Amino acid sequence: MTEQSPADERSSYRICPLCEACCGLEVRTRGAQVVGIRGAQNDVFSAGYICPKGYALKDLHEDPDRLRTPLIRRNGELVPASWDEAFAEVERRLLPILTAHGRDAVGITVGNPSAHKFGLLLYFSRLAKALGTKNVFSASTLDQMPKQLSSGLMFGHWLSIAVPDIERSDYLLVIGANPVASNGSLWTVPDFRGKAKALRARGGRLVVIDPRRSETADVADEHLSIRPGGDVFLLAGMVHTLFDESLVRLGRLAEHINGLAEVQAAVLPFAPERMAARCGIEAATIRRLARELAAAPRGCVYARIGTCTQSFGTLNSWLVDVLNVLTAKLDEPGGAMFPRAAAFAVNTAGKPGSGRGIVTGRHASRVSGAPEVYGELPMTVLAEEIETPGTGQIRALITVACNPVLSCPGGPRLARALDSLDFMVSLDIYVNETTRHADVVLPDLSPLQDSHYDVAFPQLSFRNHARYSAPVFEPPAGHPPEWQALLRLAAIALGRGARADVLALDDELAEAEVRKLAGDATPLVMQAVSALRGPDRLLELALRSGPYGDLFGMKRVDPAWALDSGLGADGLTLAKVRSAPGGIDLGPLQPRIPEVLRTPSGRIELAPPSLLADLPRALADLDTPAPEMVVIGRRDVRSNNSWMHNLPTLAKGPFRGTALVHPLDAARLGLADGAAARLSSEHGEVAVFMEISAAMSPGVVSLPHGWGHDLPGARLSLAATRPGVNLNALLDDSQRDPLSGNAVLSGEAVSLVAV
């Protein structure tokens, strides 16, 4: 969508890269200036919705702090350099480390923003493979790995995650999630508030369970407060109730399930009457919730970050899907359903209905022995892997669009560890609290200078779709796209040198993938995509080999679908997606079991042995004394990520880094609204400003994540004017969910003292 107005104003379509909602935007420009941003009314997915983050794209593009040239550390300072100088420095410093100490001496990390840049997401794996290191880390072990692990064990793939079909639902139980602020998390759902309002208007019911009366709770029919860390007891109590009261209804899934009897036996000790005190919700209410879910014609349970970022994260994630299965709410319209993404979804490839499933623990971290999960190690072991001498010690680090010094427990420890590295290189748009430690910083492009297709989020979307947005502005002369920067680093790691022909390397890697896909037809397929390079070529291959494509004429597109969609017998192609204003609507979610399953048995594994074996740990925790006060995080629609604090549109207004407490706690501790206090744990302390709020549960203090912009060397000038404090300075980096390795970010015992 590009139009020229009489006033020389241009309108361009852009997929918003600032949160999981991925809304379509209309960006109005005049010359090189952004003059306005609004929701794209013709977007088939978001239909004109926009939140404050979308407007802030202008701020991000124009931010004077955003890096536009590489930096190299000279005499202790990061100074501007050319691209050739930067890559030469990487080659000079990195290769000797690989040669002397081996592949595992290099660690690599990647953060959430990479999911919104498809060049970064698709080519990060190429760099990681070229490095050949076991020390791979991502933000997934800070917020979502429990859900990916439980979904993989039950359904056969890490991204076979069932999401609420909210537009056809009449009952939604939301636990530990705040989709009004996040617009979904592991659930891509623009304008959740509007969809929740529509659900209630048609007679549906929305129930929210959270230690804080969140923005989502404010639009719900009912809010129930839960003790932080008590979700496993609530969920197991509900599952117990379904069996105890003969409410289990499997529907058409009955013939596709293994492990029903094992689950029934496992939850026998979790009677609601025994769970109530530990989770803070009365037994009668636990039973009522189970009955409501069972009785709802169309509905499901959705739980997110609050249930994942705790010691029982994987158990919680598993029990949510168990509840949906046992009430016939999984894979049914209005329930929890599996999207059918147009590209890059492994659960649409290969033989439908069965597969290899997933494995974990193929290796373990060197110091703590934390098992590998989904090819990576927990982010919380990064510091100790750098600090601890011995074979395999991390001596060099590559970071890609991430800021673990702020986002990871033990941030101060990690900052010290980064200073001890022999070499560090970062790809990022800012010199932030993490990249300030780097020896070389390679700047990413502005999102408005890059093309985009959502790789991961259509696999999590409330409705099937395919959308592509071209660059709004041409990238600066001489500034390589991020995929080429990653390939150049890969070439260095492979010993081909900093001046290797990255386009030739890209051709080589693409042909290897095509050979797996097309076999003897590889030359024909490569010729068919010869006009494309980089992520666009990978996207064309993925679309043509995906569930709506014809595999370059090698498979037949369903004729009824081809006729209904209007896309023709060759199905979905990149050219068609590119030329469709606002994208292509691929329809509502449809039942996919058994086709979606990739378990070796071809069935839903309701009782994975590792999860059953972890349940006794929860039982043993039942009698743990409750701390007087614990801390939890929170999200705000204007500050989902730390770098958003540097954007004027999002940073304006009241300070959002306050510590929230209930009025009863404030009175007990002598705390005043707006006054300073000292918040401390066994692992650290921070000075906070108080906000007294009846939205909080007594005994719980809430401090948002992503703050603490007062560290020397960071170049976030606006954020530094109101730096806030880092929640993760209070948390223990050794505390993890033992199954997924996910960090424990909530429920830490704290004390609060007025200053």
Steps between C-alpha positions, in 0.01 A plus 500: 500500500682810375316813394621848405291795619486848345706626794781256410399281793550127470308228684671164565383180666708367789464212746566641846815345655449613859294220658340165426178654368678577169241757394492641149593868486461773244817711510469841337825658386616811322844458354718346771267606782225304673201734528242261646420143596158342539347156498460352151126461450552250218720268707331159488626411848495814719228692309626849589585440865803683638642547850743769622799291397404522135514880506848476658652349184566857389696562822701182453587582141607855588659431841840674508624228736428225246826373353563569133866401468712219645695560818838358603654525844816706487686594817201394706243700302251396231575718198359510143657273239429377149330168432821355357691609809239347729498160329879499479511558876260209554719275288817615678359442848260207459698250292787461749249416773336233285835357402646493851197401704248333268149573386338499844725790604257727313149564633214655305179662626190630325214714627131560432541778238646245257153346467387826340783508246473200275854542369634474854275209592570292191875562491577482872481122471749509212749687717444267797556196277817651353635563850426141601475592867284334763479832683187643339266717708177689429232702672275192479642374831395827661131483414362215287702178487263313737214538253717397208625194687161381619350552153786309342459208739123484451463580130842431351641843417622800697269743319187286493348735755121513522357853521149622588260533210365810670262619231289185541550447873247548777726419798861604548699434816819712497772414753818700554458696177411856414406506130346847525856625557686246286239437225580139560815309585557171323160604361496765229172686550478871409238699694439244770293757687258531209478124456442450873223759491338318207527168687313644797246677277393167349447357849844353555698509822858616564673401825849624592726350767797716597668635818422849364174635370653561159371693202357172372330434832338841474307389189413155637186364663702373795847545645650254747824568683749214520808457716810540276636157417172328587377441145600134491277433802203681347538322166559155651204558730281577199620187317431296815147643512426395142577139587353515849166637380483293179526809281757364255373518141752419227271535201653411165851509649439178697656284227806726478614501863759301693536520877153582636516248784851613592387862536202397712727310737758779510253771609329287763693668788416852372150539642391868503446483873870429539609755236300798617732638768806471278353680200286745694174407324224322692429136422141578405623756247753256350220248452267766358759603241539139387123463471466825305768393254343157455153648448597772253396406146805678354793619705845424638774586747782736394802556724822683436804669641395500867456123484824443307746710700495282810640174625196302380477667159494185288249327728274804477521513122425129474202512737341781298491276193387202711202707618413593142528137386292358787215747436494450121623855452817418304492519121137608494359831369483747785753300699879471486601436139811458288565763232599379153780735404574561133878467539775372729273283719652157556160363605376552142797321339579136444264214565191629683392341825829364631867588525815478706371702793749699703801417714681698769824461687721422199765688693516699823654819625856454620467647852145435626415207276183670372361292211477626145142577398406588139868528413586756766607538860336718766594867477558496875809278466676742265685687776638187666605355164707815441640519854601137558839393360546171322445328169199652325509828693329776301773747402319683219135596460278609212173670598220558251226751590496424871569664834541225762670732750154651552275208407676214681520425874842577639552793264779661706688169507456459124630853440817416691537177305468679166789725597719192545447367146788492254271630227137600449307608191138623493240558231262762635342837439625648828794509734298367791577347838632184331658623175700763691731209585561406134825545308312531170140615454333450162187714456172350385284687253196698602189283459380754242806420286437128490249264341309268730296183518401356838665160530391389847183693576267348233566174686342664806231719342130507581429487123696363204659761274804589290636857486815664367624855534767656280746761630351845549842658442805377315781397736799734520764451232757246608293369792458124446171336596517304822490163330817588313669617821416166661628312195825696511545397863418142397764518225758610758400212729533257208850627425407665171604843615340839556500575126323180393233521230188488720265476202682189381481359852129576505454313170691205641289483816173547309586221256572263789152571640334461161671165452331369815170632371510417130767234448569453128285802418743732683636667183147581382398645837820705529433639154144587602627710791810636325371859505488497882765512770516482876185474711271571203627186329451295816148642530412406142626147564301478824177632347521276194577193715251594772140384544361754252770464231559266204869418563589648163250275324605185686185478712134571440327789676155409624275617214213607726734713712665645188159599369374644829819694568530634148873420503492251215636151452857596590383619841692742714815667371717787616392709203135460598563587864712802403235635268206456740420828681476421869585133450301188416237362736528121525192457714410408857680226688388149411526170692838339425522188715632247406670671203691750717655235724870419464535256791648156424173340606289731287291574809473772763735401779291611796741359759864566402716302748725796586198707602343226709837455669508872590158505670631361831725806522187714502341285768813533713474878467146510639613550857762766426436798726383808312739798510357815650551685171598396147574691181350458152553686175243669278453621145392834365373560148758779458808314623503135399876512436779697662594701190148642477586724795709711262209594271325831585152381399522209743708663773274799552245514779529364853802293598413132460789345691332527841463227760133418561375384841160450658375771745512249787869435437567871465337571836680210668840609367452875526523555124363812332385539143785648294754459780827310476557156648764229500397171339740216578543125474778258589661584166487877476316819576363795304357839592142537373223756491175371644156494344220386727235306313201291601560304179779313678452197721619547859849360548599559137706784355513555125798652321512510117784339309736668256604803705832607648637741238762661724800284415815674375577463131142448378383755242127526560474867580123529547470179701781619726293801611260263680708184533293300747650192662568147384264238643744227404759634743278344771474157342707185539654394169531141625123456532347332194217272397701175494329366188515799266781702657277805509600767750292551814396865479214516747432396857842596642480587870571869558488759773386859460616780728403864484786743438 
